[in-house]
Amino acid sequence: MDKLIHQFEFGLFFWQIIIFVGLILLLKKFAWKPILDAVNDREEGIKSALLSAENAKREMQNLTADNEKLLAEARAERDLMLKEAREMREKMIADSKTDAQAEGARMIEQAKTAIQAEKNAAMSELKAQVSTLSLEIAEKLLKTELSNKDSQKQLVEKMLGDVTLN
């Protein structure tokens, strides 16, 4: 080190300083600025990527929330449709029961009417047969009673005795 201090030359030192300053200026113009610009661009790129990632994360959360909301609405709509279907089924069953009961009552009433009509027809036919039989029996009895003259006279006298004049 002593040797360096004793051999110091001002001209060489001056030219080394000028070359060093020139090198610094050249590096500043051609190397430092592009390097710093590249570093700044990279930093901006990373910031924008982080912002994009954060926005994507928020958007994904919003989409997830929207999907859950849509899913909940779809479930509610499905439940409502099932409830309406059950109510409609129960109403149809109740209507069918009511219709069946009304049809059964109508059929019973028709059967009662038919039975009454058959009964009336049978009674009319029975009365007709009874009256025909009664006339036939009376005719046979009268023929037997009136076959001889003495019994005819007795019958006429008996009838005349029963009849009273006003």
Biotite code that builds the C-alpha atoms (Angstrom):
import biotite.structure as struc

atoms = struc.array([
    struc.Atom([0.000, 0.000, 0.000], chain_id="A", res_id=1, res_name="MET", atom_name="CA", element="C"),
    struc.Atom([2.913, 2.271, 0.630], chain_id="A", res_id=2, res_name="ASP", atom_name="CA", element="C"),
    struc.Atom([4.047, 1.600, -2.830], chain_id="A", res_id=3, res_name="LYS", atom_name="CA", element="C"),
    struc.Atom([0.701, 2.753, -4.241], chain_id="A", res_id=4, res_name="LEU", atom_name="CA", element="C"),
    struc.Atom([0.755, 5.974, -2.312], chain_id="A", res_id=5, res_name="ILE", atom_name="CA", element="C"),
    struc.Atom([4.346, 6.781, -3.323], chain_id="A", res_id=6, res_name="HIS", atom_name="CA", element="C"),
    struc.Atom([3.724, 6.013, -6.953], chain_id="A", res_id=7, res_name="GLN", atom_name="CA", element="C"),
    struc.Atom([0.581, 8.110, -7.192], chain_id="A", res_id=8, res_name="PHE", atom_name="CA", element="C"),
    struc.Atom([0.266, 9.993, -10.443], chain_id="A", res_id=9, res_name="GLU", atom_name="CA", element="C"),
    struc.Atom([-2.286, 12.696, -10.815], chain_id="A", res_id=10, res_name="PHE", atom_name="CA", element="C"),
    struc.Atom([-2.764, 12.268, -14.621], chain_id="A", res_id=11, res_name="GLY", atom_name="CA", element="C"),
    struc.Atom([-3.472, 8.580, -14.356], chain_id="A", res_id=12, res_name="LEU", atom_name="CA", element="C"),
    struc.Atom([-5.840, 9.252, -11.476], chain_id="A", res_id=13, res_name="PHE", atom_name="CA", element="C"),
    struc.Atom([-7.618, 11.935, -13.511], chain_id="A", res_id=14, res_name="PHE", atom_name="CA", element="C"),
    struc.Atom([-8.097, 9.641, -16.503], chain_id="A", res_id=15, res_name="TRP", atom_name="CA", element="C"),
    struc.Atom([-9.306, 6.783, -14.263], chain_id="A", res_id=16, res_name="GLN", atom_name="CA", element="C"),
    struc.Atom([-11.873, 9.117, -12.693], chain_id="A", res_id=17, res_name="ILE", atom_name="CA", element="C"),
    struc.Atom([-13.073, 10.302, -16.118], chain_id="A", res_id=18, res_name="ILE", atom_name="CA", element="C"),
    struc.Atom([-13.321, 6.719, -17.373], chain_id="A", res_id=19, res_name="ILE", atom_name="CA", element="C"),
    struc.Atom([-15.118, 5.689, -14.173], chain_id="A", res_id=20, res_name="PHE", atom_name="CA", element="C"),
    struc.Atom([-17.613, 8.597, -14.455], chain_id="A", res_id=21, res_name="VAL", atom_name="CA", element="C"),
    struc.Atom([-18.067, 7.820, -18.177], chain_id="A", res_id=22, res_name="GLY", atom_name="CA", element="C"),
    struc.Atom([-18.643, 4.161, -17.330], chain_id="A", res_id=23, res_name="LEU", atom_name="CA", element="C"),
    struc.Atom([-21.176, 5.185, -14.664], chain_id="A", res_id=24, res_name="ILE", atom_name="CA", element="C"),
    struc.Atom([-22.949, 7.456, -17.173], chain_id="A", res_id=25, res_name="LEU", atom_name="CA", element="C"),
    struc.Atom([-22.969, 4.749, -19.838], chain_id="A", res_id=26, res_name="LEU", atom_name="CA", element="C"),
    struc.Atom([-24.254, 2.187, -17.339], chain_id="A", res_id=27, res_name="LEU", atom_name="CA", element="C"),
    struc.Atom([-26.876, 4.655, -16.152], chain_id="A", res_id=28, res_name="LYS", atom_name="CA", element="C"),
    struc.Atom([-28.062, 5.376, -19.672], chain_id="A", res_id=29, res_name="LYS", atom_name="CA", element="C"),
    struc.Atom([-27.859, 1.910, -21.171], chain_id="A", res_id=30, res_name="PHE", atom_name="CA", element="C"),
    struc.Atom([-27.961, -0.539, -18.233], chain_id="A", res_id=31, res_name="ALA", atom_name="CA", element="C"),
    struc.Atom([-29.376, 0.981, -15.060], chain_id="A", res_id=32, res_name="TRP", atom_name="CA", element="C"),
    struc.Atom([-32.415, 2.578, -16.663], chain_id="A", res_id=33, res_name="LYS", atom_name="CA", element="C"),
    struc.Atom([-33.479, -0.567, -18.604], chain_id="A", res_id=34, res_name="PRO", atom_name="CA", element="C"),
    struc.Atom([-32.767, -2.732, -15.530], chain_id="A", res_id=35, res_name="ILE", atom_name="CA", element="C"),
    struc.Atom([-34.744, -0.400, -13.264], chain_id="A", res_id=36, res_name="LEU", atom_name="CA", element="C"),
    struc.Atom([-37.522, -0.187, -15.888], chain_id="A", res_id=37, res_name="ASP", atom_name="CA", element="C"),
    struc.Atom([-37.579, -4.000, -16.105], chain_id="A", res_id=38, res_name="ALA", atom_name="CA", element="C"),
    struc.Atom([-37.677, -4.268, -12.304], chain_id="A", res_id=39, res_name="VAL", atom_name="CA", element="C"),
    struc.Atom([-40.468, -1.648, -12.130], chain_id="A", res_id=40, res_name="ASN", atom_name="CA", element="C"),
    struc.Atom([-42.376, -3.371, -14.945], chain_id="A", res_id=41, res_name="ASP", atom_name="CA", element="C"),
    struc.Atom([-41.981, -6.682, -13.157], chain_id="A", res_id=42, res_name="ARG", atom_name="CA", element="C"),
    struc.Atom([-43.137, -5.107, -9.900], chain_id="A", res_id=43, res_name="GLU", atom_name="CA", element="C"),
    struc.Atom([-46.175, -3.599, -11.666], chain_id="A", res_id=44, res_name="GLU", atom_name="CA", element="C"),
    struc.Atom([-46.858, -6.935, -13.321], chain_id="A", res_id=45, res_name="GLY", atom_name="CA", element="C"),
    struc.Atom([-46.746, -8.710, -9.971], chain_id="A", res_id=46, res_name="ILE", atom_name="CA", element="C"),
    struc.Atom([-49.017, -6.050, -8.407], chain_id="A", res_id=47, res_name="LYS", atom_name="CA", element="C"),
    struc.Atom([-51.504, -6.348, -11.278], chain_id="A", res_id=48, res_name="SER", atom_name="CA", element="C"),
    struc.Atom([-51.328, -10.161, -11.067], chain_id="A", res_id=49, res_name="ALA", atom_name="CA", element="C"),
    struc.Atom([-51.995, -9.965, -7.332], chain_id="A", res_id=50, res_name="LEU", atom_name="CA", element="C"),
    struc.Atom([-54.911, -7.576, -7.954], chain_id="A", res_id=51, res_name="LEU", atom_name="CA", element="C"),
    struc.Atom([-56.237, -9.865, -10.680], chain_id="A", res_id=52, res_name="SER", atom_name="CA", element="C"),
    struc.Atom([-55.906, -12.844, -8.357], chain_id="A", res_id=53, res_name="ALA", atom_name="CA", element="C"),
    struc.Atom([-57.707, -10.946, -5.590], chain_id="A", res_id=54, res_name="GLU", atom_name="CA", element="C"),
    struc.Atom([-60.448, -9.870, -8.024], chain_id="A", res_id=55, res_name="ASN", atom_name="CA", element="C"),
    struc.Atom([-60.741, -13.439, -9.308], chain_id="A", res_id=56, res_name="ALA", atom_name="CA", element="C"),
    struc.Atom([-60.962, -14.656, -5.723], chain_id="A", res_id=57, res_name="LYS", atom_name="CA", element="C"),
    struc.Atom([-63.716, -12.121, -4.948], chain_id="A", res_id=58, res_name="ARG", atom_name="CA", element="C"),
    struc.Atom([-65.507, -12.978, -8.169], chain_id="A", res_id=59, res_name="GLU", atom_name="CA", element="C"),
    struc.Atom([-65.243, -16.685, -7.337], chain_id="A", res_id=60, res_name="MET", atom_name="CA", element="C"),
    struc.Atom([-66.689, -15.999, -3.881], chain_id="A", res_id=61, res_name="GLN", atom_name="CA", element="C"),
    struc.Atom([-69.506, -13.990, -5.474], chain_id="A", res_id=62, res_name="ASN", atom_name="CA", element="C"),
    struc.Atom([-70.157, -16.782, -7.983], chain_id="A", res_id=63, res_name="LEU", atom_name="CA", element="C"),
    struc.Atom([-70.123, -19.334, -5.181], chain_id="A", res_id=64, res_name="THR", atom_name="CA", element="C"),
    struc.Atom([-72.573, -17.212, -3.185], chain_id="A", res_id=65, res_name="ALA", atom_name="CA", element="C"),
    struc.Atom([-74.753, -16.759, -6.291], chain_id="A", res_id=66, res_name="ASP", atom_name="CA", element="C"),
    struc.Atom([-74.630, -20.487, -6.984], chain_id="A", res_id=67, res_name="ASN", atom_name="CA", element="C"),
    struc.Atom([-75.632, -21.254, -3.407], chain_id="A", res_id=68, res_name="GLU", atom_name="CA", element="C"),
    struc.Atom([-78.420, -18.690, -3.657], chain_id="A", res_id=69, res_name="LYS", atom_name="CA", element="C"),
    struc.Atom([-79.632, -20.186, -6.950], chain_id="A", res_id=70, res_name="LEU", atom_name="CA", element="C"),
    struc.Atom([-79.394, -23.658, -5.465], chain_id="A", res_id=71, res_name="LEU", atom_name="CA", element="C"),
    struc.Atom([-81.418, -22.556, -2.431], chain_id="A", res_id=72, res_name="ALA", atom_name="CA", element="C"),
    struc.Atom([-84.023, -20.949, -4.717], chain_id="A", res_id=73, res_name="GLU", atom_name="CA", element="C"),
    struc.Atom([-84.176, -24.108, -6.833], chain_id="A", res_id=74, res_name="ALA", atom_name="CA", element="C"),
    struc.Atom([-84.649, -26.213, -3.695], chain_id="A", res_id=75, res_name="ARG", atom_name="CA", element="C"),
    struc.Atom([-87.377, -23.879, -2.460], chain_id="A", res_id=76, res_name="ALA", atom_name="CA", element="C"),
    struc.Atom([-89.085, -23.997, -5.856], chain_id="A", res_id=77, res_name="GLU", atom_name="CA", element="C"),
    struc.Atom([-88.808, -27.799, -5.914], chain_id="A", res_id=78, res_name="ARG", atom_name="CA", element="C"),
    struc.Atom([-90.286, -28.004, -2.416], chain_id="A", res_id=79, res_name="ASP", atom_name="CA", element="C"),
    struc.Atom([-93.109, -25.674, -3.458], chain_id="A", res_id=80, res_name="LEU", atom_name="CA", element="C"),
    struc.Atom([-93.813, -27.762, -6.549], chain_id="A", res_id=81, res_name="MET", atom_name="CA", element="C"),
    struc.Atom([-93.836, -30.959, -4.475], chain_id="A", res_id=82, res_name="LEU", atom_name="CA", element="C"),
    struc.Atom([-96.174, -29.333, -1.944], chain_id="A", res_id=83, res_name="LYS", atom_name="CA", element="C"),
    struc.Atom([-98.517, -28.200, -4.738], chain_id="A", res_id=84, res_name="GLU", atom_name="CA", element="C"),
    struc.Atom([-98.413, -31.676, -6.278], chain_id="A", res_id=85, res_name="ALA", atom_name="CA", element="C"),
    struc.Atom([-99.269, -33.247, -2.911], chain_id="A", res_id=86, res_name="ARG", atom_name="CA", element="C"),
    struc.Atom([-102.131, -30.791, -2.396], chain_id="A", res_id=87, res_name="GLU", atom_name="CA", element="C"),
    struc.Atom([-103.398, -31.456, -5.913], chain_id="A", res_id=88, res_name="MET", atom_name="CA", element="C"),
    struc.Atom([-103.200, -35.216, -5.330], chain_id="A", res_id=89, res_name="ARG", atom_name="CA", element="C"),
    struc.Atom([-105.073, -34.910, -2.022], chain_id="A", res_id=90, res_name="GLU", atom_name="CA", element="C"),
    struc.Atom([-107.700, -32.699, -3.663], chain_id="A", res_id=91, res_name="LYS", atom_name="CA", element="C"),
    struc.Atom([-108.106, -35.198, -6.495], chain_id="A", res_id=92, res_name="MET", atom_name="CA", element="C"),
    struc.Atom([-108.455, -38.040, -4.003], chain_id="A", res_id=93, res_name="ILE", atom_name="CA", element="C"),
    struc.Atom([-111.012, -36.069, -1.967], chain_id="A", res_id=94, res_name="ALA", atom_name="CA", element="C"),
    struc.Atom([-112.926, -35.149, -5.150], chain_id="A", res_id=95, res_name="ASP", atom_name="CA", element="C"),
    struc.Atom([-112.849, -38.781, -6.263], chain_id="A", res_id=96, res_name="SER", atom_name="CA", element="C"),
    struc.Atom([-114.141, -39.908, -2.875], chain_id="A", res_id=97, res_name="LYS", atom_name="CA", element="C"),
    struc.Atom([-116.916, -37.312, -2.995], chain_id="A", res_id=98, res_name="THR", atom_name="CA", element="C"),
    struc.Atom([-117.822, -38.296, -6.557], chain_id="A", res_id=99, res_name="ASP", atom_name="CA", element="C"),
    struc.Atom([-117.753, -41.986, -5.620], chain_id="A", res_id=100, res_name="ALA", atom_name="CA", element="C"),
    struc.Atom([-119.971, -41.370, -2.603], chain_id="A", res_id=101, res_name="GLN", atom_name="CA", element="C"),
    struc.Atom([-122.406, -39.329, -4.693], chain_id="A", res_id=102, res_name="ALA", atom_name="CA", element="C"),
    struc.Atom([-122.411, -42.021, -7.408], chain_id="A", res_id=103, res_name="GLU", atom_name="CA", element="C"),
    struc.Atom([-122.934, -44.714, -4.763], chain_id="A", res_id=104, res_name="GLY", atom_name="CA", element="C"),
    struc.Atom([-125.839, -42.773, -3.225], chain_id="A", res_id=105, res_name="ALA", atom_name="CA", element="C"),
    struc.Atom([-127.337, -42.254, -6.699], chain_id="A", res_id=106, res_name="ARG", atom_name="CA", element="C"),
    struc.Atom([-126.987, -45.957, -7.494], chain_id="A", res_id=107, res_name="MET", atom_name="CA", element="C"),
    struc.Atom([-128.557, -46.900, -4.142], chain_id="A", res_id=108, res_name="ILE", atom_name="CA", element="C"),
    struc.Atom([-131.437, -44.497, -4.818], chain_id="A", res_id=109, res_name="GLU", atom_name="CA", element="C"),
    struc.Atom([-131.892, -45.974, -8.299], chain_id="A", res_id=110, res_name="GLN", atom_name="CA", element="C"),
    struc.Atom([-131.840, -49.474, -6.832], chain_id="A", res_id=111, res_name="ALA", atom_name="CA", element="C"),
    struc.Atom([-134.444, -48.473, -4.217], chain_id="A", res_id=112, res_name="LYS", atom_name="CA", element="C"),
    struc.Atom([-136.617, -46.932, -6.940], chain_id="A", res_id=113, res_name="THR", atom_name="CA", element="C"),
    struc.Atom([-136.239, -50.047, -9.102], chain_id="A", res_id=114, res_name="ALA", atom_name="CA", element="C"),
    struc.Atom([-137.052, -52.296, -6.142], chain_id="A", res_id=115, res_name="ILE", atom_name="CA", element="C"),
    struc.Atom([-140.131, -50.193, -5.303], chain_id="A", res_id=116, res_name="GLN", atom_name="CA", element="C"),
    struc.Atom([-141.279, -50.331, -8.938], chain_id="A", res_id=117, res_name="ALA", atom_name="CA", element="C"),
    struc.Atom([-140.742, -54.102, -9.039], chain_id="A", res_id=118, res_name="GLU", atom_name="CA", element="C"),
    struc.Atom([-142.588, -54.442, -5.723], chain_id="A", res_id=119, res_name="LYS", atom_name="CA", element="C"),
    struc.Atom([-145.508, -52.349, -7.010], chain_id="A", res_id=120, res_name="ASN", atom_name="CA", element="C"),
    struc.Atom([-145.607, -54.365, -10.233], chain_id="A", res_id=121, res_name="ALA", atom_name="CA", element="C"),
    struc.Atom([-145.501, -57.623, -8.273], chain_id="A", res_id=122, res_name="ALA", atom_name="CA", element="C"),
    struc.Atom([-148.273, -56.374, -5.949], chain_id="A", res_id=123, res_name="MET", atom_name="CA", element="C"),
    struc.Atom([-150.417, -55.366, -8.923], chain_id="A", res_id=124, res_name="SER", atom_name="CA", element="C"),
    struc.Atom([-149.848, -58.714, -10.553], chain_id="A", res_id=125, res_name="GLU", atom_name="CA", element="C"),
    struc.Atom([-150.577, -60.509, -7.277], chain_id="A", res_id=126, res_name="LEU", atom_name="CA", element="C"),
    struc.Atom([-153.806, -58.492, -6.800], chain_id="A", res_id=127, res_name="LYS", atom_name="CA", element="C"),
    struc.Atom([-154.833, -59.325, -10.339], chain_id="A", res_id=128, res_name="ALA", atom_name="CA", element="C"),
    struc.Atom([-154.152, -63.001, -9.782], chain_id="A", res_id=129, res_name="GLN", atom_name="CA", element="C"),
    struc.Atom([-155.935, -62.946, -6.410], chain_id="A", res_id=130, res_name="VAL", atom_name="CA", element="C"),
    struc.Atom([-158.976, -61.234, -7.921], chain_id="A", res_id=131, res_name="SER", atom_name="CA", element="C"),
    struc.Atom([-159.001, -63.668, -10.844], chain_id="A", res_id=132, res_name="THR", atom_name="CA", element="C"),
    struc.Atom([-158.707, -66.597, -8.467], chain_id="A", res_id=133, res_name="LEU", atom_name="CA", element="C"),
    struc.Atom([-161.402, -65.137, -6.216], chain_id="A", res_id=134, res_name="SER", atom_name="CA", element="C"),
    struc.Atom([-163.752, -64.770, -9.171], chain_id="A", res_id=135, res_name="LEU", atom_name="CA", element="C"),
    struc.Atom([-163.014, -68.285, -10.347], chain_id="A", res_id=136, res_name="GLU", atom_name="CA", element="C"),
    struc.Atom([-163.617, -69.639, -6.834], chain_id="A", res_id=137, res_name="ILE", atom_name="CA", element="C"),
    struc.Atom([-166.811, -67.611, -6.483], chain_id="A", res_id=138, res_name="ALA", atom_name="CA", element="C"),
    struc.Atom([-167.963, -68.788, -9.902], chain_id="A", res_id=139, res_name="GLU", atom_name="CA", element="C"),
    struc.Atom([-167.314, -72.405, -8.999], chain_id="A", res_id=140, res_name="LYS", atom_name="CA", element="C"),
    struc.Atom([-169.064, -71.982, -5.664], chain_id="A", res_id=141, res_name="LEU", atom_name="CA", element="C"),
    struc.Atom([-172.064, -70.326, -7.285], chain_id="A", res_id=142, res_name="LEU", atom_name="CA", element="C"),
    struc.Atom([-172.255, -73.012, -9.930], chain_id="A", res_id=143, res_name="LYS", atom_name="CA", element="C"),
    struc.Atom([-172.198, -75.647, -7.238], chain_id="A", res_id=144, res_name="THR", atom_name="CA", element="C"),
    struc.Atom([-174.713, -73.775, -5.024], chain_id="A", res_id=145, res_name="GLU", atom_name="CA", element="C"),
    struc.Atom([-177.083, -72.914, -7.825], chain_id="A", res_id=146, res_name="LEU", atom_name="CA", element="C"),
    struc.Atom([-177.070, -76.285, -9.537], chain_id="A", res_id=147, res_name="SER", atom_name="CA", element="C"),
    struc.Atom([-180.280, -77.371, -7.919], chain_id="A", res_id=148, res_name="ASN", atom_name="CA", element="C"),
    struc.Atom([-183.568, -75.441, -7.672], chain_id="A", res_id=149, res_name="LYS", atom_name="CA", element="C"),
    struc.Atom([-184.095, -75.695, -3.953], chain_id="A", res_id=150, res_name="ASP", atom_name="CA", element="C"),
    struc.Atom([-180.768, -74.202, -3.093], chain_id="A", res_id=151, res_name="SER", atom_name="CA", element="C"),
    struc.Atom([-181.443, -71.386, -5.623], chain_id="A", res_id=152, res_name="GLN", atom_name="CA", element="C"),
    struc.Atom([-184.706, -70.498, -3.860], chain_id="A", res_id=153, res_name="LYS", atom_name="CA", element="C"),
    struc.Atom([-183.063, -70.533, -0.457], chain_id="A", res_id=154, res_name="GLN", atom_name="CA", element="C"),
    struc.Atom([-180.286, -68.270, -1.667], chain_id="A", res_id=155, res_name="LEU", atom_name="CA", element="C"),
    struc.Atom([-182.699, -65.761, -3.211], chain_id="A", res_id=156, res_name="VAL", atom_name="CA", element="C"),
    struc.Atom([-184.823, -65.682, -0.043], chain_id="A", res_id=157, res_name="GLU", atom_name="CA", element="C"),
    struc.Atom([-181.745, -65.269, 2.119], chain_id="A", res_id=158, res_name="LYS", atom_name="CA", element="C"),
    struc.Atom([-180.518, -62.361, -0.023], chain_id="A", res_id=159, res_name="MET", atom_name="CA", element="C"),
    struc.Atom([-183.926, -60.747, 0.023], chain_id="A", res_id=160, res_name="LEU", atom_name="CA", element="C"),
    struc.Atom([-183.977, -61.087, 3.782], chain_id="A", res_id=161, res_name="GLY", atom_name="CA", element="C"),
    struc.Atom([-180.561, -59.430, 4.044], chain_id="A", res_id=162, res_name="ASP", atom_name="CA", element="C"),
    struc.Atom([-181.528, -56.539, 1.838], chain_id="A", res_id=163, res_name="VAL", atom_name="CA", element="C"),
    struc.Atom([-183.449, -53.849, 3.665], chain_id="A", res_id=164, res_name="THR", atom_name="CA", element="C"),
    struc.Atom([-185.352, -51.133, 1.892], chain_id="A", res_id=165, res_name="LEU", atom_name="CA", element="C"),
    struc.Atom([-184.957, -47.554, 2.945], chain_id="A", res_id=166, res_name="ASN", atom_name="CA", element="C"),
])
